[in-house]
Amino acid sequence: MDVQGSKRYRLGAAGYGRTGQELAERLGVQLRAWDDDRTLPPSITAYPAGTPDEKIASGHVIAKPSGRLVITY
C-alpha cells in the first residue's frame, strides 16, 4: 500500500525454541506500543549476551541468554 508517498509494512514477531513464545510476545508488546505513536521508525539492535548497559543504545532492552535486543522508536 502506498500512503502519502511511503510504503507501509506489517511488522510481527515469531518465536522459536523453549522461550520463543515469551520473546515473541514481548516483541509484540513493543511493536503495538510503537504502532500507537508512530513518530519514528522502529529499530531493533542486537548485542552479544553480557554486553554492559553502558555499551548499548538506550531503549527497551530484552535480555536473552544468547544476546540482548534493544528496541527504540
HUWO-V473481 format. One record per pair of residues at least 6 apart in sequence whose C-alpha atoms are under 6 Angstrom apart, sorted by the first residue. I is the first residue (numbers start at 1). J is the second residue. Records with the same first field share a line. If there is no record, write none. Layout:
I: J + J
//
This chain:
1: 7 + 8
13: 24
14: 24
15: 21 + 24
40: 73
41: 73
42: 72 + 73
43: 71 + 72
44: 70 + 71
45: 69 + 70
46: 68 + 69
47: 67 + 68
48: 67
49: 66 + 67 + 68
59: 70 + 71 + 72
60: 70 + 71
61: 69 + 70
62: 68 + 69
//
